[in-house]
Amino acid sequence: MSGATQDKPMLELEEAAPRRRAGLFRVIVESFLRNRTSLFGVLVIAAFTLAAIAAPFMTRAGWLAAPNFQDYSVLRQPPSLFQYPPSFAHPVGTDTLGRDNFSRIIYGGRVSLQVGLLAMLVSTTVGVTIGLAAGYFGRWTDSVLMRIVDAILAFPGLLLAILMVAVLGPSLRNAMLAIAVGFIPSFARITRANALSIREKEFVESARALGAGPWRIMFRTILPNTLSPIIVQASLGMSYAILIEASLSFLGLGIQPPTPSWGYMLSAGREFITIAWWLTTFPGLAIFLVVLSWNFIGDGIREALDPRQHRQ
Amino acid sequence: MVVVLSFVIFAAVRYAPGDPAVTRLGMEATREALEREREDLGLNRPIYVQYAIWVGKLFRGDMGDSLAYSAGYPVSSLVWEKFKRTIPLTLSAMLVGVAVSIPMGIIAGLRPFSWLDNVISAGSLFGVAAPSFWVGLMLILLFAVQLGWLPTSGYGPIGQGFHWQYFILPSVALGIQLMGALTRYMRSGMLDVMSSDYIRTARAKGIPYRLIVARHAIKNAMLSVVTVIALDFGALLAGALVTETVFRWPGVGLLLVDAIQARDYAIVQMIVLITSVVYVSFNLLADILYGYLDPRIRYE
């Protein structure tokens, strides 16, 4: 499986600068925020995150319906089922049980972002450690670790997640785990490739001459210098993780009801697609916006970190 | 690679929770009957013997019988029946994806940063970010519910030939997944090629612009795209599993979901194995194709 096909275009490493100057960070942030699309991405994600964090407090304060609260003022006048189209009280309608869709989308965002963040945290930690060890130690450590990574790569990402959840049983934790495992290879490969080249640099040699052990060299000397492609990969990974989580929940293999999740809302709404368009439109729109935004952020970081940009 | 695959899949399913003997006989079965059933199924033998038997049977095309979903029916014919419906869907989705994204990518690549390019690029971003099952639902809403042009879901009357109306929406929904990525690749391929030296030489020789694009540029820009198409076939097959659920398409995807719910791991095992093998094969094919199309690339 080696050869011409690489996962993602890798970005060029900045020439060895073990300690970044504080000024560079500001340059990067400014060029990131000057980019209109990445600014859009940050704003959308910030809004969803804020809403997700604040949701329980807003519910307690009475500004937002509880996700599983059945609005009886709606229920009292049932047409055939209890879903109601968007109205003033329920801006994106209610579902078949008379629950407020807007509230469920916000609470669904909690699940979605939680799974995405945790999955990325786990897969970055594991993947980067594998990549560093493989790249730094080389020899048999490298070949063993990379064979394991290749084995994971042999499965299409979504299918691996489905298999794992099918075997472990559907739950939030298992969905997160299944998604995390699927992302380990890309982190491991990126880190390994960079570690291989950085290993030969003089400052690594000087660290070794000063008596630093392999772990210190790996995590304190090599890792900071290979961080930028990892960050880019992690933010792009967020978008895929959220997409896979939604697919799993859509298939009924992810978060189990009554906890609201976007994927499940879509599959529940699918039953009533001929009579209630708002049930499928809005949760999907939320997925779309969040995935798009993470894509924008990833691209924005990639461009901002590209040293060729700043020379102009 | 296939060996590793088979091992992982076997182990995953073998250690899955749930006792196949219980699934077969039901919760009320006596202890003795369960023990006899385990003996019959070979569940008491060492794990490596079970694996060897499983692989041996696999080569003879015997994938065991379905335990729960459709008890007693051989898994191989069950899964094959469904694949015969999923593969045409995957292929037509691929056709839709390629037919739309190649011209789009060419147009966008020839006029970078024009309004046309901006529209196409925005469209391809939509393709990348929109989940295909949601796109499917939106297509149903628009074309089936609002306009009533096409059927909402299903396969048409089974066993009565081919019904193209049922193919359109699922193919488009699945194809959009491919379109986004492919358009981007084609666009950047065209950009690269058009700024290369040999195109400049061709223009300097006075070859008309149309001819340059048609003869030289598109061919070379297609290079990387062809391999992406091969790479994406496996992903598309996996995506088809979800799309099928949206459209109630009676293929492998629906079978997989049903089998998981019924805890019928023999079926799950088979579907995952076949899909993964196809995926790996196409990855290999992509590598080979790339080397073949571009003689500058050589593998050691």
HADDOCK unambig.tbl for C-alpha pairs under 7 A between the chains (distance, minus, plus):
assign (segid A and resid 1 and name CA) (segid B and resid 284 and name CA) 6.51 0.50 0.50
assign (segid A and resid 3 and name CA) (segid B and resid 287 and name CA) 6.96 0.50 0.50
assign (segid A and resid 3 and name CA) (segid B and resid 299 and name CA) 6.85 0.50 0.50
assign (segid A and resid 4 and name CA) (segid B and resid 287 and name CA) 6.42 0.50 0.50
assign (segid A and resid 5 and name CA) (segid B and resid 287 and name CA) 6.90 0.50 0.50
assign (segid A and resid 151 and name CA) (segid B and resid 4 and name CA) 6.59 0.50 0.50
assign (segid A and resid 151 and name CA) (segid B and resid 5 and name CA) 6.92 0.50 0.50
assign (segid A and resid 154 and name CA) (segid B and resid 276 and name CA) 6.60 0.50 0.50
assign (segid A and resid 154 and name CA) (segid B and resid 280 and name CA) 5.85 0.50 0.50
assign (segid A and resid 155 and name CA) (segid B and resid 276 and name CA) 5.30 0.50 0.50
assign (segid A and resid 156 and name CA) (segid B and resid 234 and name CA) 6.79 0.50 0.50
assign (segid A and resid 156 and name CA) (segid B and resid 235 and name CA) 5.82 0.50 0.50
assign (segid A and resid 156 and name CA) (segid B and resid 238 and name CA) 6.69 0.50 0.50
assign (segid A and resid 156 and name CA) (segid B and resid 276 and name CA) 6.67 0.50 0.50
assign (segid A and resid 156 and name CA) (segid B and resid 279 and name CA) 6.79 0.50 0.50
assign (segid A and resid 158 and name CA) (segid B and resid 238 and name CA) 6.63 0.50 0.50
assign (segid A and resid 159 and name CA) (segid B and resid 238 and name CA) 6.13 0.50 0.50
assign (segid A and resid 159 and name CA) (segid B and resid 272 and name CA) 7.00 0.50 0.50
assign (segid A and resid 166 and name CA) (segid B and resid 260 and name CA) 5.96 0.50 0.50
assign (segid A and resid 167 and name CA) (segid B and resid 12 and name CA) 6.76 0.50 0.50
assign (segid A and resid 167 and name CA) (segid B and resid 13 and name CA) 6.52 0.50 0.50
assign (segid A and resid 167 and name CA) (segid B and resid 16 and name CA) 4.93 0.50 0.50
assign (segid A and resid 167 and name CA) (segid B and resid 17 and name CA) 6.88 0.50 0.50
assign (segid A and resid 168 and name CA) (segid B and resid 16 and name CA) 6.71 0.50 0.50
assign (segid A and resid 243 and name CA) (segid B and resid 131 and name CA) 6.51 0.50 0.50
assign (segid A and resid 251 and name CA) (segid B and resid 257 and name CA) 7.00 0.50 0.50
assign (segid A and resid 273 and name CA) (segid B and resid 141 and name CA) 6.81 0.50 0.50
assign (segid A and resid 274 and name CA) (segid B and resid 145 and name CA) 5.76 0.50 0.50
assign (segid A and resid 277 and name CA) (segid B and resid 141 and name CA) 6.95 0.50 0.50
assign (segid A and resid 280 and name CA) (segid B and resid 137 and name CA) 6.97 0.50 0.50
assign (segid A and resid 281 and name CA) (segid B and resid 138 and name CA) 7.00 0.50 0.50
assign (segid A and resid 284 and name CA) (segid B and resid 134 and name CA) 5.62 0.50 0.50
assign (segid A and resid 288 and name CA) (segid B and resid 129 and name CA) 5.79 0.50 0.50
assign (segid A and resid 288 and name CA) (segid B and resid 130 and name CA) 4.91 0.50 0.50
assign (segid A and resid 288 and name CA) (segid B and resid 131 and name CA) 6.79 0.50 0.50
assign (segid A and resid 291 and name CA) (segid B and resid 129 and name CA) 5.51 0.50 0.50
assign (segid A and resid 292 and name CA) (segid B and resid 129 and name CA) 5.08 0.50 0.50
